[in-house]
Amino acid sequence: MGKLSGKVAIVTGAARGLGGGIARRLAEEGASVICADVNEPTMVVSALRAETSGRHTSAVLDVADGDAFDALVADTVRAHGRLDIIVNNAGIYVGGAIAETDDATFKRVMDVNLLGVFHGCRAAARVMIEQKNGRVINSASQLGKVGRATEGVYAASKAGVILLTQALALELAPHGISANCICPGALMTPMLEFSFQHMANQRGVALDDVMNSYIRENIPSGRFGTPADMGATVAWLASDDASFINGAAINLTGAQQVFF
């Protein structure tokens, strides 16, 4: 039996990348996982059903739609009787100078990265308070802790996730519920590889050269992180082993970032 045997979890942004890694690890630890994404996550769910024993389902969800998020949580409780874990992982990345960012771009980043997390936290908290237990786990970023040129809008959304999580932890701790967030650094996903490929094309060099150079210059641990690293961290926070961890913003960066 896994650490999460019999638990019920919702993971947003589960169709690929970090969300896929999170869903897989939770399922491997025994949880039944509701995989939610703006794109139908049927492939992930099919793999989980083939490889693990939980009652895994898929849901199409735009996290910016609060009513839709409320409905997903209500459907989950009707089907399973409870909600033990929510992982608010869905997010988008948009770079660019602040002076060149239009209102529509700013609003879309905030709608998905911050409002979407708020919707998930609110819907889950209402259920978990009644249950007197639960785990809220949010995906932030190392960029939520440091300002960088051309990444200010994204960083602002992720800084908001950190403070939202910490306030929620204070509100929910008396009810036996924890709220934590994870701040990933350079974790290898299709989005990150696309970014490095763009750099390689601009410089006229091989993709491997750009990626290896980045590791040498930025990541003391000597490698990129993976969706499996993210999944392992989420599974630990969701387990009884982390029952006294509350209000944390955990760096998952291979020592690229070592501050608070």
SVG drawing of the C-alpha trace seen along z (x, -y; Angstrom):
<svg xmlns="http://www.w3.org/2000/svg" viewBox="-23 -51 52 53">
<polyline fill="none" stroke="black" stroke-width="0.4" points="0.0,0.0 1.2,-3.5 1.3,-6.5 -1.9,-7.9 -3.9,-4.7 -7.6,-5.4 -7.2,-9.2 -9.0,-11.3 -7.0,-14.0 -7.7,-16.7 -4.7,-17.8 -5.1,-20.7 -3.0,-21.2 -2.7,-17.4 -2.6,-16.8 1.2,-17.0 4.4,-18.2 4.5,-18.8 0.8,-18.0 1.2,-14.7 4.1,-13.8 2.1,-14.8 -0.9,-12.8 1.3,-9.7 3.0,-9.8 -0.2,-10.4 -1.8,-7.4 1.3,-5.3 1.0,-6.1 -2.6,-4.8 -4.8,-7.9 -7.7,-8.1 -6.9,-11.1 -9.2,-13.5 -7.0,-14.9 -8.3,-18.3 -7.0,-20.4 -8.2,-22.9 -7.2,-20.2 -8.9,-16.8 -6.4,-14.7 -7.6,-11.4 -4.2,-10.0 -2.9,-10.6 -6.0,-9.0 -5.7,-6.0 -2.1,-5.4 -3.0,-5.7 -5.9,-3.3 -3.6,-0.8 -0.8,-1.1 -2.5,-1.7 -5.6,-0.7 -7.3,-4.0 -10.6,-5.3 -9.0,-7.9 -11.1,-10.2 -10.6,-13.2 -12.3,-16.6 -12.0,-19.5 -11.6,-22.7 -10.6,-26.3 -9.4,-27.2 -10.2,-30.8 -13.9,-29.8 -14.8,-29.8 -18.2,-28.2 -16.7,-25.4 -14.2,-24.8 -16.9,-24.7 -18.8,-22.2 -15.7,-19.9 -15.2,-19.8 -18.9,-19.1 -18.8,-16.3 -15.8,-14.9 -17.4,-14.8 -20.6,-13.3 -18.6,-10.5 -16.1,-9.8 -17.6,-11.1 -14.8,-13.5 -11.7,-15.4 -8.4,-14.8 -5.9,-16.6 -6.0,-19.4 -3.0,-20.3 -3.5,-23.7 -0.8,-23.2 -2.3,-24.7 -0.4,-27.7 0.9,-29.6 4.1,-31.4 4.4,-34.7 7.6,-36.7 8.2,-40.2 9.1,-43.6 6.5,-45.2 6.5,-48.4 5.5,-46.2 2.9,-44.1 -0.7,-44.8 -3.7,-44.6 -5.1,-41.5 -1.8,-39.5 -1.5,-40.7 -5.1,-39.7 -4.7,-36.3 -1.6,-35.4 -3.3,-36.5 -6.6,-34.7 -4.8,-31.4 -1.9,-31.6 -3.4,-33.4 -7.2,-33.6 -7.2,-29.9 -5.3,-29.0 -7.7,-31.1 -10.7,-29.3 -9.2,-25.9 -8.2,-26.9 -11.6,-28.4 -13.6,-25.4 -11.4,-22.8 -11.3,-24.8 -15.1,-24.8 -15.1,-21.0 -12.1,-20.3 -13.3,-22.6 -16.4,-20.4 -14.2,-17.2 -11.7,-18.6 -8.8,-17.5 -7.2,-17.9 -4.1,-19.0 -3.9,-22.1 -0.8,-22.1 -0.1,-25.0 2.5,-25.3 4.3,-28.6 7.8,-29.2 11.3,-30.3 10.4,-33.4 7.8,-34.1 10.8,-34.9 13.1,-36.9 12.5,-39.7 14.0,-39.3 13.8,-41.5 11.3,-40.4 9.6,-38.0 7.8,-40.5 4.2,-39.6 4.7,-35.9 6.8,-36.5 4.0,-38.7 1.4,-36.0 3.6,-33.4 4.5,-35.7 0.8,-36.1 0.4,-32.3 3.0,-32.1 1.3,-34.7 -2.2,-33.4 -1.0,-29.9 0.6,-31.2 -2.6,-33.2 -4.7,-30.1 -2.4,-28.0 -3.1,-30.3 -6.8,-30.1 -7.0,-26.4 -4.5,-25.1 -7.1,-25.2 -9.3,-22.8 -6.6,-20.2 -5.8,-21.3 -2.4,-22.2 -1.7,-24.6 1.8,-24.6 3.3,-25.6 6.2,-24.3 8.5,-26.7 10.1,-24.8 13.1,-26.0 14.2,-24.6 12.2,-21.4 12.3,-19.7 8.9,-20.0 7.8,-20.5 7.5,-24.2 11.0,-24.5 12.5,-22.5 10.6,-24.8 12.2,-27.8 15.7,-26.3 15.1,-25.4 14.1,-29.0 17.4,-30.1 19.4,-27.6 17.7,-28.7 18.5,-32.3 22.2,-31.5 22.6,-29.0 23.8,-26.3 22.6,-22.8 19.9,-22.4 22.1,-20.3 24.8,-23.0 22.3,-25.6 20.9,-23.2 24.3,-22.0 25.5,-25.6 22.5,-26.6 23.1,-23.7 26.8,-24.5 26.1,-28.2 22.9,-28.0 22.2,-24.7 24.7,-23.5 23.1,-20.0 24.2,-19.5 20.9,-18.5 17.4,-19.8 14.6,-18.7 11.8,-16.5 8.1,-16.0 8.9,-13.0 10.8,-15.3 7.7,-17.5 5.4,-14.5 7.6,-13.2 7.5,-16.5 3.7,-16.8 3.2,-13.2 5.3,-13.9 3.4,-17.1 0.1,-15.2 1.2,-12.4 1.1,-12.0 4.9,-12.3 4.5,-16.1 1.6,-16.6 3.4,-19.4 4.5,-21.2 2.1,-24.2 2.5,-27.5 5.8,-26.5 7.1,-27.6 9.5,-24.8 12.3,-25.5 12.6,-22.7 15.6,-24.1 18.7,-21.9 20.2,-24.8 19.7,-27.3 17.8,-29.3 18.5,-28.8 16.7,-31.7 13.7,-31.6"/>
</svg>
